[in-house]
């Protein structure tokens, strides 16, 4: 099957986490922040953090071939946002 004939409905989104801030599905290779409690779009997490702390969060790039996943660097400002 070539790429042009695939419909969006053919792509399985089963088991894909929803962003804890905006509640939209987080695409497989989209930049995302994986925190201890949930998964967030990177933009959602950075917007929440910047609004709270006035600076961008310190994120650590993922390992094991997961370049699109980031985790929060530990510290007193590393608290996670609450679901909206």
PyMOL commands that set and color helices and strands:
alter all, ss='L'
color gray80, all
select helices_A, chain A and resi 3-5+8-10+42-53
alter helices_A, ss='H'
color red, helices_A
select strands_A, chain A and resi 32-34+39-41+59-61+69-72
alter strands_A, ss='S'
color yellow, strands_A
deselect
rebuild
show_as cartoon
